[in-house]
Amino acid sequence: MRSVLLTPPVLLVGVLLLTACGPQQSDSRSDRPARVKGDGSSCEESPSGAAAGSGAAVPPGDASGLEKDGVKIVGLSRGGRSCAEFEVTNHQTEPFSYTITFAFLSGSGEALENPGQTVASVMPGETLRRTVTMSRPPSSVRGGAARVRIAKVRSVPTSEAPSPGGPCPPSGLRVYTDDGDAAMGLRAVGLHLENCGTRADRLDGYPQLQLLDEDHRPVDSVKVLQGGDSIATGTGADGVPQPLTLQPGERARATLVWRNTVEAGVGDPVHAPYVRAWAKPDAVPVTVTPELDLGTTGKLGVGPWKKDDTNAPGQGGTAGAHSPEAPSGSARPVRP
């Protein structure tokens, strides 16, 4: 068989064809890095102050605090702002929403600010790039240029994200927690429900709760009790349930109460940052983040739903927001 010598133009055509055909044979999402999507913001500034595109300096030092739970700091500002660029990657199989707390530190390690950022509805396998900026000017930072670290990451399924504001969920009910109260190891957090729909809604009893750890796994070592008397009185988690009818715009509240005490030899302290809550048996679950630091107590009290005529969405704390209580019954385990 006669051999054929390819001329340079033919060789070039062959390379182009191989390049074009190759990806068609091996194209798969698992073989390629995730495409990074930005929102147009950047830590780089042009002389006029407009964004000049990505390209902030790589963060110095070791990787500790620069990457956590799907969030990664990828750059720091070079200009006059204390700004960091970060990426959020969803490694789950459904859309997740992320709330990230950052820590800006001075060069000497002094804590400066802890701004938070929420990145909603990140699709499975998707990577989004965002920025976070310190409010105080860099000139006010002592001990050198500001540094930034990831302090905490919390993520919930987008379909179960709490909604203290914004558009009314399809269920017609908003469910969210307040900032809570803490004193001498006693904790109390309000679980709030608002009827933002167009029809009346009925409640009777207690919310159903499932505790989850940082990896969203169920925490089965803690008993969830109906009523808070076995933990403390006067917290709002006592009283007997009464049938409630919430008209559009009306709200209800149930109180979660626990103690953060640790006894030697009892076991390891339990931290359950997430709680999956059902307002009633046929309701859509909502995942909230009350940060339950339960120590070694092994129990959480939940009060019945009560009309809430005082706290509006966005107001934190449960102290002073409780109506007079009816005589309470004994604490009973909540059905999981």
Secondary structure, DSSP 8 states (H G I E B T S, - for coil): -------HHHHHHHHHHHHHHHHHHH--GGGS---EEE-S--S-B-TTSSB--S--B---S-STTTEETTEEEEEE-SSSS-EEEEEEE--SSS-EEEEEEEEEE-TT--EEE--EEEEEEE-TT-EEEEEEE-SS-GGG--SSS-EEEEEEEEEEEGGG---SSSS--TTSEEEEE---EEETTEEEEEEEEEE-SSS-EEE-S--EEEEE-TTS-B--SSEEEESSTTT-SSSS--S----EEE-TT-EEEEEEEEE----TTT---EEE-EEEEESSTTS--EEE---EEEET--EEEE---EE-SS--TT----TT-----------EE---
